[in-house]
Amino acid sequence: MRVGDSRVFGYRINGMIVHNIGEVINVGRKTLDGLRVVEVRFKDGIRSYSLDHFQQR
């Protein structure tokens, strides 16, 4: 995944899983646990995803 890539991501709203297209805006951040984080911009805000969890699938 690179900055500027668009793809479908899933996230929960009110207990339901929603799938929307988001644009990757940052791939360089790490958590305190050492997990790499991807930040994605959607129409309703920005969400973060663990890049390490994406690559396990």
All heavy atoms as a GROMACS GRO file, in nm:
protein
  464
    1MET      N    1   0.083  -0.117   0.000
    1MET     CA    2   0.000   0.000   0.000
    1MET      C    3   0.088   0.124   0.000
    1MET      O    4   0.184   0.131   0.073
    1MET     CB    5  -0.087  -0.002   0.126
    1MET     CG    6  -0.231  -0.007   0.096
    1MET     SD    7  -0.331  -0.011   0.243
    1MET     CE    8  -0.339  -0.185   0.271
    2ARG      N    9   0.049   0.218  -0.083
    2ARG     CA   10   0.125   0.343  -0.092
    2ARG      C   11   0.032   0.462  -0.071
    2ARG      O   12  -0.088   0.452  -0.092
    2ARG     CB   13   0.189   0.356  -0.230
    2ARG     CG   14   0.299   0.255  -0.252
    2ARG     CD   15   0.363   0.278  -0.384
    2ARG     NE   16   0.352   0.150  -0.456
    2ARG     CZ   17   0.361   0.136  -0.584
    2ARG    NH1   18   0.380   0.240  -0.661
    2ARG    NH2   19   0.350   0.019  -0.639
    3VAL      N   20   0.091   0.576  -0.035
    3VAL     CA   21   0.013   0.699  -0.020
    3VAL      C   22  -0.053   0.731  -0.153
    3VAL      O   23   0.009   0.722  -0.259
    3VAL     CB   24   0.105   0.814   0.025
    3VAL    CG1   25   0.029   0.946   0.024
    3VAL    CG2   26   0.163   0.786   0.162
    4GLY      N   27  -0.181   0.764  -0.148
    4GLY     CA   28  -0.257   0.796  -0.267
    4GLY      C   29  -0.338   0.680  -0.323
    4GLY      O   30  -0.427   0.699  -0.405
    5ASP      N   31  -0.309   0.556  -0.279
    5ASP     CA   32  -0.385   0.440  -0.325
    5ASP      C   33  -0.529   0.448  -0.272
    5ASP      O   34  -0.551   0.488  -0.157
    5ASP     CB   35  -0.324   0.310  -0.274
    5ASP     CG   36  -0.196   0.272  -0.347
    5ASP    OD1   37  -0.162   0.338  -0.446
    5ASP    OD2   38  -0.131   0.175  -0.303
    6SER      N   39  -0.624   0.410  -0.354
    6SER     CA   40  -0.764   0.401  -0.312
    6SER      C   41  -0.808   0.256  -0.320
    6SER      O   42  -0.775   0.186  -0.415
    6SER     CB   43  -0.853   0.486  -0.404
    6SER     OG   44  -0.826   0.622  -0.386
    7ARG      N   45  -0.882   0.212  -0.219
    7ARG     CA   46  -0.936   0.077  -0.217
    7ARG      C   47  -1.051   0.070  -0.118
    7ARG      O   48  -1.075   0.165  -0.045
    7ARG     CB   49  -0.830  -0.026  -0.184
    7ARG     CG   50  -0.762  -0.005  -0.050
    7ARG     CD   51  -0.680  -0.121  -0.010
    7ARG     NE   52  -0.766  -0.222   0.050
    7ARG     CZ   53  -0.724  -0.327   0.113
    7ARG    NH1   54  -0.597  -0.349   0.125
    7ARG    NH2   55  -0.808  -0.414   0.166
    8VAL      N   56  -1.118  -0.042  -0.114
    8VAL     CA   57  -1.230  -0.060  -0.022
    8VAL      C   58  -1.178  -0.109   0.113
    8VAL      O   59  -1.100  -0.204   0.120
    8VAL     CB   60  -1.332  -0.161  -0.080
    8VAL    CG1   61  -1.442  -0.188   0.020
    8VAL    CG2   62  -1.390  -0.109  -0.210
    9PHE      N   63  -1.221  -0.042   0.219
    9PHE     CA   64  -1.188  -0.079   0.356
    9PHE      C   65  -1.318  -0.102   0.431
    9PHE      O   66  -1.420  -0.043   0.399
    9PHE     CB   67  -1.112   0.033   0.427
    9PHE     CG   68  -0.974   0.057   0.375
    9PHE    CD1   69  -0.952   0.145   0.270
    9PHE    CD2   70  -0.866  -0.007   0.432
    9PHE    CE1   71  -0.825   0.168   0.223
    9PHE    CE2   72  -0.737   0.016   0.385
    9PHE     CZ   73  -0.717   0.103   0.280
   10GLY      N   74  -1.314  -0.186   0.530
   10GLY     CA   75  -1.431  -0.210   0.614
   10GLY      C   76  -1.409  -0.153   0.753
   10GLY      O   77  -1.298  -0.155   0.804
   11TYR      N   78  -1.516  -0.101   0.813
   11TYR     CA   79  -1.510  -0.054   0.950
   11TYR      C   80  -1.650  -0.060   1.010
   11TYR      O   81  -1.748  -0.077   0.940
   11TYR     CB   82  -1.451   0.087   0.960
   11TYR     CG   83  -1.518   0.192   0.873
   11TYR    CD1   84  -1.622   0.268   0.922
   11TYR    CD2   85  -1.476   0.215   0.742
   11TYR    CE1   86  -1.683   0.364   0.844
   11TYR    CE2   87  -1.535   0.311   0.664
   11TYR     CZ   88  -1.639   0.386   0.716
   11TYR     OH   89  -1.699   0.482   0.638
   12ARG      N   90  -1.657  -0.051   1.142
   12ARG     CA   91  -1.785  -0.063   1.212
   12ARG      C   92  -1.845   0.074   1.242
   12ARG      O   93  -1.777   0.164   1.287
   12ARG     CB   94  -1.767  -0.137   1.344
   12ARG     CG   95  -1.739  -0.282   1.326
   12ARG     CD   96  -1.737  -0.350   1.461
   12ARG     NE   97  -1.702  -0.490   1.445
   12ARG     CZ   98  -1.791  -0.586   1.429
   12ARG    NH1   99  -1.918  -0.558   1.429
   12ARG    NH2  100  -1.752  -0.710   1.413
   13ILE      N  101  -1.976   0.084   1.218
   13ILE     CA  102  -2.054   0.200   1.259
   13ILE      C  103  -2.180   0.146   1.325
   13ILE      O  104  -2.254   0.068   1.264
   13ILE     CB  105  -2.093   0.289   1.139
   13ILE    CG1  106  -1.969   0.352   1.076
   13ILE    CG2  107  -2.190   0.397   1.183
   13ILE    CD1  108  -1.999   0.442   0.959
   14ASN      N  109  -2.203   0.184   1.451
   14ASN     CA  110  -2.320   0.138   1.527
   14ASN      C  111  -2.334  -0.014   1.524
   14ASN      O  112  -2.444  -0.068   1.508
   14ASN     CB  113  -2.447   0.204   1.474
   14ASN     CG  114  -2.446   0.353   1.492
   14ASN    OD1  115  -2.386   0.404   1.586
   14ASN    ND2  116  -2.508   0.425   1.401
   15GLY      N  117  -2.223  -0.085   1.535
   15GLY     CA  118  -2.226  -0.231   1.541
   15GLY      C  119  -2.234  -0.302   1.408
   15GLY      O  120  -2.232  -0.424   1.402
   16MET      N  121  -2.246  -0.228   1.299
   16MET     CA  122  -2.256  -0.288   1.166
   16MET      C  123  -2.128  -0.262   1.088
   16MET      O  124  -2.068  -0.155   1.100
   16MET     CB  125  -2.375  -0.230   1.090
   16MET     CG  126  -2.508  -0.258   1.157
   16MET     SD  127  -2.647  -0.191   1.066
   16MET     CE  128  -2.637  -0.283   0.915
   17ILE      N  129  -2.085  -0.360   1.010
   17ILE     CA  130  -1.966  -0.343   0.927
   17ILE      C  131  -2.005  -0.272   0.798
   17ILE      O  132  -2.099  -0.312   0.730
   17ILE     CB  133  -1.900  -0.478   0.896
   17ILE    CG1  134  -1.853  -0.544   1.026
   17ILE    CG2  135  -1.784  -0.460   0.799
   17ILE    CD1  136  -1.798  -0.682   1.008
   18VAL      N  137  -1.933  -0.165   0.767
   18VAL     CA  138  -1.957  -0.085   0.648
   18VAL      C  139  -1.834  -0.093   0.560
   18VAL      O  140  -1.721  -0.091   0.610
   18VAL     CB  141  -1.984   0.063   0.688
   18VAL    CG1  142  -2.001   0.150   0.567
   18VAL    CG2  143  -2.103   0.072   0.780
   19HIS      N  144  -1.852  -0.103   0.430
   19HIS     CA  145  -1.740  -0.105   0.336
   19HIS      C  146  -1.747   0.019   0.248
   19HIS      O  147  -1.849   0.042   0.184
   19HIS     CB  148  -1.745  -0.230   0.248
   19HIS     CG  149  -1.721  -0.355   0.326
   19HIS    ND1  150  -1.822  -0.426   0.385
   19HIS    CD2  151  -1.606  -0.419   0.358
   19HIS    CE1  152  -1.772  -0.530   0.448
   19HIS    NE2  153  -1.641  -0.528   0.434
   20ASN      N  154  -1.642   0.099   0.252
   20ASN     CA  155  -1.636   0.222   0.173
   20ASN      C  156  -1.499   0.237   0.110
   20ASN      O  157  -1.400   0.180   0.160
   20ASN     CB  158  -1.664   0.345   0.259
   20ASN     CG  159  -1.811   0.364   0.287
   20ASN    OD1  160  -1.895   0.338   0.201
   20ASN    ND2  161  -1.842   0.408   0.407
   21ILE      N  162  -1.492   0.316   0.005
   21ILE     CA  163  -1.364   0.345  -0.059
   21ILE      C  164  -1.293   0.452   0.021
   21ILE      O  165  -1.352   0.554   0.057
   21ILE     CB  166  -1.385   0.392  -0.204
   21ILE    CG1  167  -1.447   0.279  -0.286
   21ILE    CG2  168  -1.253   0.438  -0.266
   21ILE    CD1  169  -1.485   0.319  -0.426
   22GLY      N  170  -1.166   0.427   0.050
   22GLY     CA  171  -1.084   0.523   0.123
   22GLY      C  172  -0.952   0.544   0.052
   22GLY      O  173  -0.907   0.460  -0.026
   23GLU      N  174  -0.890   0.659   0.080
   23GLU     CA  175  -0.760   0.693   0.020
   23GLU      C  176  -0.652   0.689   0.127
   23GLU      O  177  -0.667   0.750   0.233
   23GLU     CB  178  -0.766   0.832  -0.041
   23GLU     CG  179  -0.635   0.876  -0.102
   23GLU     CD  180  -0.637   1.019  -0.150
   23GLU    OE1  181  -0.743   1.083  -0.143
   23GLU    OE2  182  -0.532   1.067  -0.193
   24VAL      N  183  -0.545   0.615   0.102
   24VAL     CA  184  -0.434   0.605   0.196
   24VAL      C  185  -0.362   0.739   0.201
   24VAL      O  186  -0.323   0.794   0.098
   24VAL     CB  187  -0.336   0.493   0.153
   24VAL    CG1  188  -0.217   0.488   0.247
   24VAL    CG2  189  -0.407   0.359   0.148
   25ILE      N  190  -0.348   0.796   0.322
   25ILE     CA  191  -0.283   0.926   0.336
   25ILE      C  192  -0.150   0.920   0.412
   25ILE      O  193  -0.072   1.014   0.407
   25ILE     CB  194  -0.376   1.029   0.402
   25ILE    CG1  195  -0.421   0.984   0.540
   25ILE    CG2  196  -0.495   1.058   0.312
   25ILE    CD1  197  -0.496   1.089   0.618
   26ASN      N  198  -0.125   0.807   0.483
   26ASN     CA  199   0.001   0.796   0.558
   26ASN      C  200   0.031   0.649   0.583
   26ASN      O  201  -0.057   0.574   0.624
   26ASN     CB  202  -0.011   0.870   0.691
   26ASN     CG  203   0.118   0.875   0.767
   26ASN    OD1  204   0.220   0.823   0.724
   26ASN    ND2  205   0.117   0.941   0.882
   27VAL      N  206   0.155   0.608   0.557
   27VAL     CA  207   0.194   0.468   0.582
   27VAL      C  208   0.318   0.458   0.671
   27VAL      O  209   0.366   0.350   0.697
   27VAL     CB  210   0.222   0.392   0.450
   27VAL    CG1  211   0.095   0.376   0.370
   27VAL    CG2  212   0.328   0.460   0.368
   28GLY      N  213   0.368   0.569   0.723
   28GLY     CA  214   0.495   0.568   0.793
   28GLY      C  215   0.489   0.564   0.944
   28GLY      O  216   0.593   0.562   1.009
   29ARG      N  217   0.372   0.558   1.004
   29ARG     CA  218   0.361   0.565   1.149
   29ARG      C  219   0.369   0.427   1.212
   29ARG      O  220   0.332   0.328   1.151
   29ARG     CB  221   0.226   0.630   1.184
   29ARG     CG  222   0.218   0.685   1.322
   29ARG     CD  223   0.099   0.779   1.336
   29ARG     NE  224  -0.026   0.710   1.314
   29ARG     CZ  225  -0.103   0.662   1.411
   29ARG    NH1  226  -0.066   0.675   1.536
   29ARG    NH2  227  -0.216   0.602   1.383
   30LYS      N  228   0.418   0.420   1.336
   30LYS     CA  229   0.422   0.294   1.412
   30LYS      C  230   0.360   0.316   1.549
   30LYS      O  231   0.370   0.423   1.606
   30LYS     CB  232   0.566   0.246   1.431
   30LYS     CG  233   0.626   0.186   1.308
   30LYS     CD  234   0.755   0.113   1.341
   30LYS     CE  235   0.806   0.044   1.217
   30LYS     NZ  236   0.920  -0.040   1.247
   31THR      N  237   0.297   0.210   1.602
   31THR     CA  238   0.242   0.215   1.737
   31THR      C  239   0.353   0.189   1.837
   31THR      O  240   0.465   0.151   1.800
   31THR     CB  241   0.131   0.110   1.756
   31THR    OG1  242   0.190  -0.019   1.746
   31THR    CG2  243   0.020   0.127   1.654
   32LEU      N  244   0.322   0.205   1.966
   32LEU     CA  245   0.421   0.175   2.070
   32LEU      C  246   0.458   0.027   2.071
   32LEU      O  247   0.566  -0.011   2.117
   32LEU     CB  248   0.367   0.216   2.207
   32LEU     CG  249   0.345   0.367   2.226
   32LEU    CD1  250   0.279   0.394   2.361
   32LEU    CD2  251   0.476   0.442   2.215
   33ASP      N  252   0.368  -0.059   2.020
   33ASP     CA  253   0.394  -0.203   2.012
   33ASP      C  254   0.479  -0.240   1.890
   33ASP      O  255   0.511  -0.356   1.870
   33ASP     CB  256   0.264  -0.281   2.006
   33ASP     CG  257   0.181  -0.265   2.132
   33ASP    OD1  258   0.240  -0.237   2.237
   33ASP    OD2  259   0.058  -0.281   2.124
   34GLY      N  260   0.508  -0.142   1.805
   34GLY     CA  261   0.589  -0.168   1.686
   34GLY      C  262   0.509  -0.203   1.562
   34GLY      O  263   0.566  -0.236   1.458
   35LEU      N  264   0.375  -0.199   1.569
   35LEU     CA  265   0.293  -0.228   1.452
   35LEU      C  266   0.293  -0.108   1.357
   35LEU      O  267   0.284   0.007   1.401
   35LEU     CB  268   0.148  -0.258   1.492
   35LEU     CG  269   0.125  -0.383   1.574
   35LEU    CD1  270  -0.021  -0.389   1.619
   35LEU    CD2  271   0.162  -0.507   1.496
   36ARG      N  272   0.305  -0.136   1.229
   36ARG     CA  273   0.299  -0.029   1.128
   36ARG      C  274   0.153   0.007   1.104
   36ARG      O  275   0.068  -0.081   1.095
   36ARG     CB  276   0.365  -0.073   0.999
   36ARG     CG  277   0.514  -0.097   1.019
   36ARG     CD  278   0.576  -0.155   0.897
   36ARG     NE  279   0.518  -0.288   0.875
   36ARG     CZ  280   0.525  -0.354   0.761
   36ARG    NH1  281   0.587  -0.302   0.658
   36ARG    NH2  282   0.472  -0.473   0.750
   37VAL      N  283   0.125   0.136   1.094
   37VAL     CA  284  -0.013   0.183   1.083
   37VAL      C  285  -0.033   0.256   0.951
   37VAL      O  286   0.052   0.333   0.907
   37VAL     CB  287  -0.046   0.278   1.201
   37VAL    CG1  288  -0.184   0.339   1.184
   37VAL    CG2  289  -0.036   0.204   1.332
   38VAL      N  290  -0.148   0.229   0.889
   38VAL     CA  291  -0.190   0.297   0.767
   38VAL      C  292  -0.305   0.389   0.805
   38VAL      O  293  -0.400   0.345   0.871
   38VAL     CB  294  -0.239   0.195   0.661
   38VAL    CG1  295  -0.295   0.265   0.541
   38VAL    CG2  296  -0.127   0.102   0.622
   39GLU      N  297  -0.298   0.516   0.766
   39GLU     CA  298  -0.409   0.608   0.790
   39GLU      C  299  -0.484   0.627   0.660
   39GLU      O  300  -0.424   0.649   0.555
   39GLU     CB  301  -0.359   0.740   0.843
   39GLU     CG  302  -0.302   0.728   0.983
   39GLU     CD  303  -0.250   0.860   1.036
   39GLU    OE1  304  -0.186   0.934   0.959
   39GLU    OE2  305  -0.276   0.888   1.154
   40VAL      N  306  -0.617   0.615   0.668
   40VAL     CA  307  -0.703   0.619   0.550
   40VAL      C  308  -0.808   0.727   0.567
   40VAL      O  309  -0.872   0.736   0.672
   40VAL     CB  310  -0.771   0.482   0.528
   40VAL    CG1  311  -0.857   0.484   0.404
   40VAL    CG2  312  -0.667   0.371   0.520
   41ARG      N  313  -0.827   0.810   0.463
   41ARG     CA  314  -0.928   0.915   0.466
   41ARG      C  315  -1.055   0.868   0.396
   41ARG      O  316  -1.051   0.820   0.283
   41ARG     CB  317  -0.878   1.041   0.395
   41ARG     CG  318  -0.982   1.153   0.395
   41ARG     CD  319  -0.938   1.276   0.319
   41ARG     NE  320  -0.821   1.334   0.382
   41ARG     CZ  321  -0.709   1.365   0.317
   41ARG    NH1  322  -0.698   1.341   0.188
   41ARG    NH2  323  -0.607   1.420   0.380
   42PHE      N  324  -1.167   0.881   0.468
   42PHE     CA  325  -1.299   0.852   0.415
   42PHE      C  326  -1.378   0.982   0.411
   42PHE      O  327  -1.334   1.084   0.462
   42PHE     CB  328  -1.372   0.750   0.504
   42PHE     CG  329  -1.305   0.616   0.510
   42PHE    CD1  330  -1.217   0.585   0.612
   42PHE    CD2  331  -1.331   0.521   0.414
   42PHE    CE1  332  -1.156   0.462   0.619
   42PHE    CE2  333  -1.270   0.396   0.419
   42PHE     CZ  334  -1.182   0.367   0.521
   43LYS      N  335  -1.499   0.977   0.356
   43LYS     CA  336  -1.586   1.095   0.352
   43LYS      C  337  -1.617   1.146   0.493
   43LYS      O  338  -1.631   1.266   0.514
   43LYS     CB  339  -1.718   1.063   0.282
   43LYS     CG  340  -1.706   1.038   0.136
   43LYS     CD  341  -1.843   1.004   0.078
   43LYS     CE  342  -1.830   0.961  -0.065
   43LYS     NZ  343  -1.959   0.916  -0.120
   44ASP      N  344  -1.629   1.054   0.589
   44ASP     CA  345  -1.670   1.091   0.724
   44ASP      C  346  -1.554   1.100   0.824
   44ASP      O  347  -1.577   1.109   0.943
   44ASP     CB  348  -1.776   0.995   0.775
   44ASP     CG  349  -1.727   0.851   0.783
   44ASP    OD1  350  -1.621   0.821   0.726
   44ASP    OD2  351  -1.795   0.769   0.846
   45GLY      N  352  -1.430   1.096   0.777
   45GLY     CA  353  -1.317   1.111   0.869
   45GLY      C  354  -1.199   1.024   0.832
   45GLY      O  355  -1.194   0.963   0.726
   46ILE      N  356  -1.102   1.018   0.924
   46ILE     CA  357  -0.979   0.942   0.903
   46ILE      C  358  -0.977   0.825   1.002
   46ILE      O  359  -1.008   0.842   1.120
   46ILE     CB  360  -0.856   1.032   0.925
   46ILE    CG1  361  -0.855   1.142   0.819
   46ILE    CG2  362  -0.727   0.951   0.920
   46ILE    CD1  363  -0.747   1.246   0.840
   47ARG      N  364  -0.939   0.708   0.951
   47ARG     CA  365  -0.928   0.589   1.035
   47ARG      C  366  -0.790   0.528   1.017
   47ARG      O  367  -0.728   0.544   0.913
   47ARG     CB  368  -1.036   0.488   0.998
   47ARG     CG  369  -1.174   0.535   1.036
   47ARG     CD  370  -1.277   0.428   1.009
   47ARG     NE  371  -1.402   0.457   1.075
   47ARG     CZ  372  -1.487   0.552   1.037
   47ARG    NH1  373  -1.461   0.627   0.932
   47ARG    NH2  374  -1.598   0.573   1.103
   48SER      N  375  -0.745   0.455   1.119
   48SER     CA  376  -0.614   0.390   1.115
   48SER      C  377  -0.631   0.239   1.112
   48SER      O  378  -0.720   0.184   1.177
   48SER     CB  379  -0.532   0.428   1.238
   48SER     OG  380  -0.508   0.566   1.241
   49TYR      N  381  -0.545   0.173   1.036
   49TYR     CA  382  -0.546   0.027   1.023
   49TYR      C  383  -0.404  -0.023   1.043
   49TYR      O  384  -0.308   0.041   1.001
   49TYR     CB  385  -0.594  -0.016   0.884
   49TYR     CG  386  -0.737   0.019   0.856
   49TYR    CD1  387  -0.771   0.141   0.801
   49TYR    CD2  388  -0.839  -0.072   0.884
   49TYR    CE1  389  -0.903   0.174   0.776
   49TYR    CE2  390  -0.971  -0.041   0.858
   49TYR     CZ  391  -1.002   0.082   0.804
   49TYR     OH  392  -1.132   0.114   0.779
   50SER      N  393  -0.390  -0.142   1.102
   50SER     CA  394  -0.260  -0.204   1.117
   50SER      C  395  -0.218  -0.268   0.984
   50SER      O  396  -0.285  -0.358   0.935
   50SER     CB  397  -0.265  -0.310   1.227
   50SER     OG  398  -0.149  -0.390   1.221
   51LEU      N  399  -0.110  -0.222   0.927
   51LEU     CA  400  -0.060  -0.277   0.802
   51LEU      C  401  -0.016  -0.421   0.820
   51LEU      O  402  -0.032  -0.504   0.731
   51LEU     CB  403   0.055  -0.192   0.748
   51LEU     CG  404   0.111  -0.228   0.612
   51LEU    CD1  405   0.003  -0.220   0.506
   51LEU    CD2  406   0.226  -0.137   0.576
   52ASP      N  407   0.036  -0.455   0.937
   52ASP     CA  408   0.080  -0.592   0.964
   52ASP      C  409  -0.036  -0.690   0.957
   52ASP      O  410  -0.021  -0.802   0.910
   52ASP     CB  411   0.149  -0.599   1.100
   52ASP     CG  412   0.275  -0.515   1.104
   52ASP    OD1  413   0.350  -0.519   1.006
   52ASP    OD2  414   0.297  -0.444   1.203
   53HIS      N  415  -0.155  -0.650   1.000
   53HIS     CA  416  -0.272  -0.737   0.993
   53HIS      C  417  -0.318  -0.756   0.849
   53HIS      O  418  -0.366  -0.862   0.812
   53HIS     CB  419  -0.386  -0.684   1.078
   53HIS     CG  420  -0.359  -0.693   1.224
   53HIS    ND1  421  -0.373  -0.588   1.311
   53HIS    CD2  422  -0.313  -0.796   1.300
   53HIS    CE1  423  -0.340  -0.625   1.431
   53HIS    NE2  424  -0.302  -0.751   1.428
   54PHE      N  425  -0.304  -0.656   0.764
   54PHE     CA  426  -0.339  -0.670   0.623
   54PHE      C  427  -0.248  -0.772   0.555
   54PHE      O  428  -0.292  -0.850   0.472
   54PHE     CB  429  -0.326  -0.538   0.547
   54PHE     CG  430  -0.442  -0.446   0.564
   54PHE    CD1  431  -0.427  -0.319   0.614
   54PHE    CD2  432  -0.570  -0.486   0.527
   54PHE    CE1  433  -0.535  -0.235   0.628
   54PHE    CE2  434  -0.680  -0.403   0.541
   54PHE     CZ  435  -0.661  -0.277   0.591
   55GLN      N  436  -0.120  -0.774   0.588
   55GLN     CA  437  -0.025  -0.860   0.519
   55GLN      C  438  -0.030  -1.004   0.566
   55GLN      O  439   0.022  -1.091   0.501
   55GLN     CB  440   0.116  -0.803   0.536
   55GLN     CG  441   0.132  -0.673   0.462
   55GLN     CD  442   0.270  -0.611   0.479
   55GLN    OE1  443   0.348  -0.653   0.564
   55GLN    NE2  444   0.298  -0.511   0.399
   56GLN      N  445  -0.098  -1.033   0.678
   56GLN     CA  446  -0.110  -1.171   0.725
   56GLN      C  447  -0.209  -1.251   0.642
   56GLN      O  448  -0.202  -1.371   0.637
   56GLN     CB  449  -0.156  -1.172   0.871
   56GLN     CG  450  -0.049  -1.129   0.967
   56GLN     CD  451  -0.099  -1.128   1.110
   56GLN    OE1  452  -0.216  -1.158   1.137
   56GLN    NE2  453  -0.013  -1.094   1.203
   57ARG      N  454  -0.302  -1.185   0.576
   57ARG     CA  455  -0.407  -1.254   0.499
   57ARG      C  456  -0.359  -1.297   0.365
   57ARG      O  457  -0.278  -1.256   0.302
   57ARG     CB  458  -0.527  -1.164   0.485
   57ARG     CG  459  -0.589  -1.136   0.618
   57ARG     CD  460  -0.708  -1.049   0.603
   57ARG     NE  461  -0.762  -1.026   0.736
   57ARG     CZ  462  -0.879  -0.979   0.760
   57ARG    NH1  463  -0.957  -0.947   0.662
   57ARG    NH2  464  -0.921  -0.961   0.881
   0.00000   0.00000   0.00000
